């Protein structure tokens, strides 16, 4: 369903994701685990086509996310960590807008909206302004917009962040139901979240894949927490060390660039994919 091959992302010269490869098969719920700053959200955004790829490829249902962006994105429903909601719209108005943006029209559009609202339990609040909803209902609206158009893959980035325990249980049950009809990827650093709903786990640390296995296999001889600490770092906050490493590398690069001229050069993938080159003096053609 999704094939990620040699995927990398750099911010300037600082690597955030380092040459990772993995496959997501149809009909499973995948947990994408890692410490804060490990590269989870960056990877999710590249898979969805929301962030330019520095190197490597992503194909979704056979479509390249760069060369066949429209076809690839049509196969994906995405809920970012902060749901992309319009607070001054009603729930129905917002979902109608999303459906039309995805190309749905006429009877098919309203049948789809009815299904999505029923599936996510928001039919009773369809006429309420989004800004007046609780955090839990806003998350449900966010999930509803992700499944509008019946995408093959649903990607959820931290879907239960900020929810109370009852709301978390409700969203977990909803994700399990979605897994019966869609391939689901959940990005999270909450281990209980992954254990509760996922079949497989992809674990990333410091921009690299450190585990890609069935949850049952990964926890056969140890708990998921123990596996996480062993594979992803010395502590649950291993991402802090990585963030410090990145910050020190940035400072070092900044010092090395001092007094030099920056040139932006376009790569073979197009204007959105570029690299920065620093030279000691201004190029001849610019003098």
N, C-alpha and C positions, 0 to 999 in steps of 0.2 A: 504493500500500500504506500509506504513512504520509504525511500532509500536515500540515506545521507552518506555521501562519500567524500572523504578527505576535506571536510568542512572546516574553514578557518575564518576568524574575524580579528582584525587589528583595528585599534583606534590610534591613528597615526602609526607609530612603530611599536605600540604596546599590544601584545597578543591577549585577547580575551577568550577566544576559543581556538584550540590548537589541533588541527588536522584530525578531527573526529569522524568516525564512520559507524553507522548502525542502521538496522532495518526495523521497520514497524510493520508487523503482519496484521492482516485483517481479522477483526473479531475479538480483539483483546483489549484490556485496560492496562495501559503502561504507566508506570510511575517514573517521573524524571526527577531524580533526587540529587541533592548536592548542598554544600554549605553556602552561606551567603557569599556572593561574589564569585561563585564557581563558574558562572557562564550559562546558567539555566535559561534565564529570560532572553539572553542574547541569542542562544540557540533556537528557542521557540520563535523568536521574531524573524530569524533568517528562514526557518522552515515555512513560516506563513507568508514570506515575501514582504514583510514590513521593515526589514533592515537589510541593507546591501551586504552581499557576501564578498569577502576579500578573496577567498579561494575555495575551490571545491564545488560540488553540485548537490542539489536537492531535487528529487523527482517525487511527485505525488500522483499516484494512480497512473504512472507512465508519462506524466507531463513535467517538463523541467520548469522549476519555479522562476527562472530568469527568462528563458527563451519562449516559454508558453505560460506566461504569468496568469492570464485570464482563465485558461482551462485548469491550471493547477489550483488557483485560489478558489475556484468554484467547487472544488472537492473538500475544502477546509472550512470548518466553523471555529472561530477563535474568540476566546474570552481572555483579554489581558488582565493583569493583576488589578488594575483600576478599570472597572467596567465602563465602556464608552457610551454612556447614557446621556440623553438630553433631558435635563431635569424639568424643563417647562413644557414638555410634551406629556400627554397621557401615555400609559403603557401601550394601548392599542395604536395610537398615532405613531409612536416610535417604532413598533414592530412592523407596522405597515410601511413606514419609510425604509426600514432595513430590507423588507421583502422586495420592494420596488427597486432598490439599489442592486439587489441580487438578480433582478430580471424577471421576477414573478409578476403576473398580471391576471386580472379577471378572477374567475371562480377558483382557479388553482391557488391564487394568492390567499384568498380568504379561508379556503380549506386548510392551507398550510398554517396560517396564523392560529386558527382554531385548534389544530393539533398541538402546536408548540405551546400555546397558553395552557391547554389542558395538561400536557405532559409535565410542565414545570409548576403547575398549581397556582397560576396567576390569573385565571379567568375572572375571578371575583373582584380583582383590582384593575381590570382592563381600562376603566374609565377614570382612574385616579391619576393625578399628576405624579410623575416619577419622584419629584423632589419631596413628596409627602410620604413616601414609602419607607418602611424600616430597612435596615442594612440587609437583612435576610431576603426580603422581597426584591431589593435592587439586584442582589446576586442572582436571584431566579430570573429576573428580566434579562440580565446579562447572559445567562445560559440560554434563555429562550432565543435571543438574537443570534447566538452561535449556531443553533440547530435549525434556524429558518432556512428553507431551501433543501433540507434533508441532505447535508454534506456527508461524504463518506467518513471523514475524520473530524473529531471534535477535540480541540486543544484548549485546555483550561489551565491558566497560570494562577496559582494560589487561589483556588475557588472558594475556600472557606476562611480566608484571612479576615479578621475583625468580627467574626460571628460568635454568638453565644453558643453554649453546648447543645441546646435543642436545635438551633438553626444548623449547626454543623452536622448533626445526625440526619436532618432532613435533606441537606445537600448531598451527603454521602449516599443516601438511599436513591436520590435522583440520579447521581452519577452511575450507580450500579444498573439502574434501569436503562440509562443511555447506552451502557456497554452491551446491552442485549441487541441493539440495533445499529450501533456505530462503533468504529474503532476510536478509542478514547486515550488521550495522552494528558496526564496531570503533572504539571510542574509544581514541586513543593519541596520545602525543607523540613516539613513536619512528618516525622516517621510514622506516627499513628495514622495519619491520613493515607499513606501509601499502603500500610498493612491492612487497613479496613476495606479498601476497594480494588486494589490492583492485582493483576495476574503476573505481570513481569515488571522488572525494575531495571532502569538504565541509570547508572550513577556517574556523576561528573564531579571532578575535583581539579581545581587549578586549570580549568579549561580543557581537561582531557577525560576521556571515558575510562573509568576504573572498574566498572562492572556492567554486564549486560546479561541478565539471567532471569529465569523464572523465580518468583518470590519464594516458592517452596524450596527450591534448590539453594537459594541464597541464605535461607534461615534454617537449613537442615541441622546444622551443628552449632548454631549460635543465634542470638536474637538479631533483629534487623539493626538495632542500635549498635550492637557489638560489631556487626559487619560494616556499618557506616563508619564507625571510628577507625576500624582497621584499614579500610580501603580509602576513605576520603580525608583522613587527617588524624592528628593526635587528639582532637576534641571536636565537639559538635560545632565549635566556632572556628574551624580550620580556615574558613573563608576570610577571617580577619587577617590571618597571616598572609594570605594571598593578596588581599587588598593592600597591605603594607608593602609587600614586594613590588606590586604594580606602581604604587606611589613613589617608592624609592627609584624605580626604573625611569619613571617620568621625570623626576627631578634631575637624574643623571643625564637624560637626553636633553632636557631643557638647557642644562649647563653646556653641553656639547654643541648645542645649536647657537649659543650666544654669539652675536656678531656675524652670523651667516645669513644667506638669502635662501628662502624657501621657494621651491619650484614644485607645482602640482603637475604630475604627468598622468595622462589617461592610460589605463591598462587595456588589454585586449577585450575585456568584457564590457567596455563602454564608459560613459562619463560618470556614472554613479560608482564606478569601481576605480579608485585612483590610489596612487602612492605619493608620498611626500619625499622629495630629495632636497638635501641642504648642501649648498656649495659655499666655498670661501669667498667668492666674489660674484657679482651680478653677471649673468650670461651675456655674451657679446651682442646678441640680437636685441637685448633690452636696454643697452647703454645708449 
